[in-house]
Amino acid sequence: MTTTDETRSPGALEAELERMLAVETFDPPAGFTRRGPIDADVAAAAADPVAFWADKARELLTWDKPFTKVLNEENPPFYKWFEDGELNLSANCLDRHVDAGNGDRVAFHWAGEEGERLAVTYADLLAETQRLANGLRSLGVGRGDVVGIFLPMIPQVAAAMLACARIGAVHNVVFGGFAATAVKERMEVSDAKVLITVDGARRKGRTAPVKSAVDAEMGELASLEHIIVVEAVGAAGLGGQRAPMKAGRDVWYADLLAAADPVCPAEPMPAEAPLFILYSSGSTAKPKGILHTTGGYLLGATYTYRAVFDLDPATDVYWCSADVGWITGHSYIVYGPLANGATSVMYEGAPDYPDYDVWWKLIDEYKVTVFYTAPTAIRACIKWGAEYPDRHDLSSLRLLGTVGEPINPKAWLWYHKVIGGERCPIVDTWWQTETGAIMISPIPGVTSTKPGSATRPLPGYSPALVTEDGQPLSEGVGVLVVTKPWPSMLRTLYKDDERFVETYFSRFGPTTYLVGDAARLDADGYFWIIGRIDDVINVSGHRLSTAEVESAIVAHEAVAEAAVVAQADEQTGQAIVAFVTLSGGRIGDDATVAELREHVAARIGKLARPKRIIWADDLPKTRSGKIMRRLLRDVAEGRALGDVTTLRDPAVMAALATKVAEAG
Ligand code: WTA
């Protein structure tokens, strides 16, 4: 029990958290002693960041061919790191640990939601990766070919990513919660040759038939030559029949591995060889294919994992509750932990099934020492109540982390007190799919924390605040930028250099990276992230673009027009609100609301379903026809209407405000 002798009363906890809200700064907990030294890094990075990264690249990674050039900045923003070096990422994540005698160390303690348990060692993962790599080759996959991965949180997802890396193929992982339509779109735009998926995925006691859903979409996709299917639930899970397989195109994962040669030497890859594409939402409906390359990305993930999570790979047990389909899963479930030889928990299941205490039960069972999750999950746990964590012994925890969205101080304090027992530092880590690795975060044991602030830049990174017109700000509110290149930065948007430059390197020139977030810098040099400055909505730490949701809604035959905005939400940080005009001036009813929500779920995924749909006779537009989303946001959040004189028809806003007020 975290509370030793008394049962925590909700009233007392609430009062205690209220009291703690007055505390601005928390010094590093006295009982926490940092394992890895960091002072020398801080000094070296401040003196010469490029030399610092070069030293780290030599120290932390194993190179087949050492690099002689560190950073090529001849053609910004197309930077190159370690360009004449060669390495293989799967060799760095697997072979070198096995070669060092750590093959028996557990890489993943996998836990399924029905109580299944599996320990996958480094040797196991290496064996599986080699066979799968050969299996991919037998299907014609080679260097530079794109392989889609649409898998739930099962160990095969790590093997799939590593097998691609082993032979120089480029993986494109799609979050398991996305709809098959979204998967198809991502396979199509990336010209994926092969897709690795699963027969069915379990969630809260039910099974979703993934393969048949994928088939229904993938039929007409000529570029997709093969589908590899992991049999995770089998006929029993699918109502008595195995998943449908198309002769000549589809192959069972197990059969592919059984037929494959067990030995597949890791191919030395140029440091700048593409490693993966990960689609993320931007300002338009078309997702951005963020491209990361081999050497720099691995260095970023490996170094920051070490600096931020400060773990001893031989004794610590780490758990990141994210999904591997997001960048957090790439960098801090797969690459960062494995490159460091860490032991992780991988959990396939929801935090509230079979009961609200399942996470804490797993932490107790595996004696997890480092836990990394999202503020939205913490807020859900607060809602469920402290009695669930209090049922379990969480004393193994020594460090806690959060990622994905700003954390409200109340949630921070609850995490600190109820989960961390006030002895664990909290690292509020700020970064993005584009940055590849954590960029702003407390250094545990060193940095004093302020609830709600990601604190300061890690060694080697140069985030900064500027005014709207690019003037540096040392304090106050501004636009977040990064002023120097860093190894794990995105290299481009897949096959779209122009959009890459336009999105990130046009506003302040080709050497200043535009983050897309607004932030505040306080007198101590601490960063407080405010939120996105573009049309990106952050729902439960998941990025969605307003345009993407709008285009899904207007694809419904009854819809004439739609505008989507974010509304502050206590639970999910932000929630999606859709203002919808139906054709023929119709006004929708509850059934239409349900239908539209399902329509969006089927096209993008459940996470994109609007929380509120507001029927509008008309939308506020400027004289040039542009929808004024800012005004819609004001209405959704119940703020007084600002200046509406630039609107073509100022009366539209008053009508909408009345409607929203009536809807409550
Ligand atoms: C937001 C997730 C506040 C931010 C790793 C960023 C955060 C976007 C934090 C990237 C944090 C991420 N505090 N906001 N600690 N971490 N964000 O690409 O708006 O899915 O730009 O990467 O999430 O989301 P992405």
Residues whose N, C-alpha, C, O or C-beta is under 5 A from the ligand:
A	BS01	WTA	I327 T402 V403 G404 E405 P406 D428 T429 W430 W431 Q432 T433 E434 A454 V515 D517 I529 G531 R532 G541 R543
